[in-house]
């Protein structure tokens, strides 16, 4: 039996001060790595903070 591929999505809302950013990480279940979503979120927060300080 060959089941249909399962699509997975991580949706992360990141709030820094008065800014909210939506981070979407997706892939197929067999190759999806939720740790990549965490790494992307951790990389995004300092960039948002820098952008707010320079604005």
N, C-alpha and C positions, 0 to 999 in steps of 0.2 A: 504494500500500500504506500502510495506517495501523496501525503497530504498537501494541501495548498500552503504556500508560504504565509507566515504570519508577520504582518507589519507592526512594528512597535514604535512608540513615540514617547519621548520625555519632553514635558513642557515645564519650563522653569520661569517664574516671574522673579525678576531681580529689581529690588527697590533700593535706590541710593538717594537720600534726601527726598526731593520732590519729583524724581524721575523713575519711571518704571520701564523696564525693558523685558521683552519676551524672548526667551531663548528656546528654540525648538531643535531637538536632536532626534533623528529618526533612522530607521534601518530595519532590516529583516531579522527576525528573532534569532536565527542561528548565528548571525554575525554582529548583532547589536551589543554594544558595550556601554552600560550605564555609567561607568567610571569616566568615560569621555565627556558626558554631560556635566559631571561634577567639575572636571578640569576646565571645561569651557566657561562654566559659571565663575569659577575662581579666577580665571584670567580676565573675565569681563568686568568684575567689580572694580579693580584698580583703574581700568581704562575709563569707566564711567566717572569715577571720582576725579581723575585727572581732567576729563572733559568739563566737568562742572566747575573745577577750580579755575580753568583758563577761560571760561565763558563770561 
